[in-house]
């Protein structure tokens, strides 16, 4: 994306959310503005033996309430179900029914994370292999054992399936793509969706991301390499930018958005959330010093600002990545200082992972939904559990209570642990 007067304006007209603090925008916003956490003790399965026993789970989610083609549920993992449900909510919020947009001019760009299989799905095949392991010809397993695996088993794990199922749900025959860049996926999907509209390939795009860490294999994996909070009080576990933070919390969720060419939205009388002014990307690269300074994120922010023709002083708030780990929060704060200069210390910052934890691709989408709703309601949610400022993170963290907004321009950012970063500048209309 480049700042050019000849490019069409792109706006957001629909939002759908499935999160640990609420399903649907109304429920999500009420709990967000009330400061209600979605973090609790892991309940989906036993946490015995795990160093961290906390999680942010989506509760009371019934896919049958949101997914139209119910026959496909058998080949949808939980991640996919969350994403498809969010997309259907976004289309409904935008006032778009099937056929109201030319199918050839409606596309999908979706972010997805790592989707694990469940042990139960391979149990029969594993048992068969065990049965023939002693004294039998193991090669026989290729003939008999594979038959113990459901023919469509793999469809639940393919990361491109959220975008496929969303397109089937809404008969979207335009551009269709999947982004798998961990936490940065949602904003990168947004960038690709905007480009599709700018180049004239679509009038509207369904954008989003989904993921779930609430899975035995994922939780075990995260406990091996991620800095997870081991706090005993769930509501206080995730503390982005606080001096005493001790790690993030595993979660799950999804959010989706309908974006449209401005003239297309106006012509049908759509309610507009905001205009997308610029989306930038960057990466830390090889040098460890780049990673510790958040160089990739700084470059992404600078790119988004250039595209928007705005300066750091024009920003009304920052929707931070705010992972809640010592290393990541410090690198993020340094990126703001590099990209925004001294202004970085005065711009209000909210970190929404303090409500619903960290969950790969989907978290960035849910955070973006928080900013869009904040601009609609004129209130910026506070960051939970921020009590003691960290000198290494000199930021203006919104705490104690929501902040009344007077500036409708937001910067939303996300960054992976390997330094892939994305940033979006949006403006309320």
JOWO-V330661 format. One record per backbone hydrogen bond with DSSP energy under -0.5 kcal/mol. CO is the residue of the C=O (numbers start at 1). NH is the residue of the N-H. If there is no record, write none. Layout:
# JOWO-V330661
co: <CO;CO>
nh: <NH;NH>
This chain:
# JOWO-V330661
co: <2;4;9;10;11;12;12;14;16;17;18;19;22;22;24;25;26;27;28;29;30;31;31;32;35;38;40;47;51;53;55;55;56;57;60;61;62;63;63;66;68;69;70;71;72;73;75;77;78;79;80;81;82;83;84;85;86;87;88;89;90;91;91;92;95;97;102;103;103;103;105;105;106;107;108;109;110;111;114;118;118;119;120;122;123;124;125;126;127;128;129;130;132;133;136;137;138;139;139;140;140;141;141;144;145;146;150;152;153;154;154;158;160;161;162;163;164;165;166;167;167;168;171;175;177;179;181;182;184;185;186;187;188;189;190;191;192;193;194;195;196;196;197;203;204;205;205;206;207;208;209;210;211;213;215;216;217;218;219;220;221;221;222;226;227;232;233;234;237;239;241;242;248;249;250;251;253;254;255;256;257;257;258;258;259;260;261;261;262;263;264;265;266;273;274;275;275;278;280;282;287;287;288;289;290;291;294;295;296;297;298;299;300;301;302;303;304;305;305;306;311;312;316;317;318;318;319;324;325;326;327;328;329;330;331;332;333;334;335;336;337;340;341;342;343;343;344;347;348;349;350;350;351;352;352;353;355;358;359;359;360;360;361;361;362;363;364;365;366;367;368;369;370;371;372;373;374;374;378;379;380;382;383;385;387;388;389;390;393;395;396;397;398;399;403;408;409;409;410;410;411;412;414;416;419;420;421;422;423;424;424;425;425;426;427>
nh: <4;7;262;276;260;273;274;258;256;24;254;22;19;24;28;29;30;31;32;33;34;35;36;35;37;57;55;50;53;42;40;57;252;59;62;63;65;66;67;68;70;72;73;74;75;76;77;81;82;83;84;85;86;87;88;89;90;91;92;93;94;95;96;95;97;100;105;106;173;174;203;204;174;206;177;208;179;210;116;121;122;122;123;126;127;128;129;130;131;132;133;133;136;135;138;140;141;142;143;143;144;145;146;147;148;149;153;155;156;157;158;161;164;165;166;167;168;169;170;171;172;171;173;108;110;112;184;185;188;189;190;191;192;193;194;195;196;197;198;199;201;202;200;261;107;207;259;109;257;111;255;113;253;215;219;220;221;222;223;224;224;225;226;228;248;234;236;237;239;242;390;245;229;358;56;213;211;18;209;16;207;259;13;14;205;11;264;265;266;267;268;270;269;429;12;277;427;425;423;421;290;291;292;293;295;294;298;299;300;301;302;303;304;305;306;307;308;309;310;309;314;315;348;411;320;350;413;247;329;330;331;332;333;334;335;336;337;338;339;340;341;343;344;345;346;347;396;396;318;398;320;352;354;355;356;357;38;251;362;363;363;364;364;365;366;367;368;369;370;371;372;373;374;375;376;377;378;379;405;381;403;384;386;387;389;243;391;393;395;397;349;399;383;401;380;428;316;317;412;426;319;424;422;419;284;416;282;414;280;412;426;277;278;410;275>
